[in-house]
Amino acid sequence: MKVAVFSAKPYDTVLLDKASDSFNVQFSFFSDALNQSTVALCEGFDGVCVFVNDEVNSEVIQRLVKHKITHIALRCAGFNNVDINAAKQAGIRVSRVASYAPEAVAEHAVALMLTLNRKVHKAYNRVREGNFELDGLMGFNLKGKCIGVIGTGHIGKAIAKIMRGFGCQVVCCDPVISPALERLGAIYVSLEALLAQSDIISLHCPLSEDTYHLVDETAIARMRDGVMLINTSRGGLIDTQAVISGLKKGKIGYLGLDVYEMESALFFENRSSEIISDDVFERLATFHNVIITGHQGFFTEEAMHEIATAVVSNLVNHNAALGKCDNIVV
């Protein structure tokens, strides 16, 4: 099977080639993102492998059909960037990596929490300049605080377990209740109750029509004053303008982002010598109580190995029966 890999980085090349050593899968790597301008590169391939910011809309899928592509293999869990209905109508199989070392993203979310709380980023810069003053660096104990986890899939479960280890009260919101988390002491509540109770809110739900701008002006108004908001899931879960307003008013006391609504024009590339024209992103970056990382939560050795292995498995098992594998979307 010949597969075109888009948005490929050097680490993708190494890991996917290694994972496919024993299988009849041949990868070709393109640094370009898949979109209407680059879909012509799919000529002569059987499948495509895409990442979070590749655009696999209905127009692209129509072109994939003409190129006789039979499989779209995502190397991530979310599939909001793929027009699933169009793929289904076209008879193209879509697979994803439903679970890959969920602790990787969960631990990154905790790293954002701790950095924001204990102001590690500020302390680091001070010490490098010979400033050892503590004024302005005071944080709070996580023990006893209420952590709201929105979405208790694999990653949500992982962070709930970690936060229980810190001695936090954990409240969760998800249509599917996890008895395992309840046994650990987590409590499931409505979204409204979670927003009102939580000192820290961490987002771990997929992006869909129902969750788009889940955190909007109304949701922020329901939150506690000075709340900490963490998003390591998908940028579209947050109404960025509403969050900026919340930061300006002091309603949001801390913001940690590993994702951004318009990240496809920024993330995964070195733009240090460019003028960033995204005024919304630049405004976010001016706040002293905001930390933004470039969608690196998944980026651990363990997670990357599992992703590569799962992608190859999905391609090799192309004809896996629907409903019998969490990795098969359509």
Phi, psi and omega in degrees: 000126180262125187233129176268122181259119182258160184055037186280137174247165180306322180292328176297317180301311182297312187287319180290320177297319179295319182291334183264005184309318186262010184232161182273060178233125181244116182264141168237135191250133177235130178286340180291150172284151175280126176200189183296333181281335186248357185298339178298338179293348182280355180302128177090001179254161178264332182212167175233148177241123188233165182238191193295329185255010172285143183259103181248067180274184185298323180294318178295319180296322176301321178289324178297323177299316180297330178272005176064034175284133183248350186213130170251111182254111176277138174257048178201173182274319182284151180224027181292343179271005179244132175282094187295320180297318179295320179295318180297315179296328181277351180076025179263127178288137177239126178235160180220179173251093189297325182214129177213109178036065184303337178298335180301308181290320180299316180293326177293322176299319178293323177299320177296317179301310184293321180295314178297315185294308184267005174053044182299322181298321179289317180298321180300312181293323179298311184297323178297334179264007179080016180258112182252017180289143182264345182303129180092359182251007184293134177244205178219158177286134174289328181303129178090350179281157179262121180253124177261122181250114180261107184101111182242051168284205184301315183287318178300319177298317182298317182287327177298319179295318180298315184290329173297326177295332175282353182086023180272153166280131182244122173245142186232154174224120180194143178298334180251118181276137178261110177300329180296319178290323177298323178293334177278353179107359176289148181239130177271131181223173176289162178300317181300317180294320179299315181298322184284330187268334196276136170279327178229134178239127181237127185265128181217036181249157179289161176269125179213181177300326182285331185256357179300127183054042175304319176265095180241191182301319180294316180296318181297322179298332181279346184282161175293149175297134179079017183299151171260128182241127182237131176229110175241019186256275178220139185299326183292353176291339185246134169279102189299320180296322178294322179293319177300318177298318179296324177292317181296326181276349183085003178295316174265118183270336182211141177223123177239121183236131168250357180222158183212142188305322182251033187292338184300336179271357185232308195288158176073011177228153176276109181245024185293338179258010182253160168269118180281121186269357180279099184293330180292314177299316180298324177294317177303317185291347181278342184285135180289340183255027178237133173237129178238128171244157191270057178057055182249005184303325182280351198273074171236161180303316183295314182295316182296323177296316181294323178297311181299317180297318181291321179299313180297317179300318179298320181288319180294321180264046185306325185264021178302140183294138176300142176085353182252003180213126180298339184279345181271117180272309173217000000 
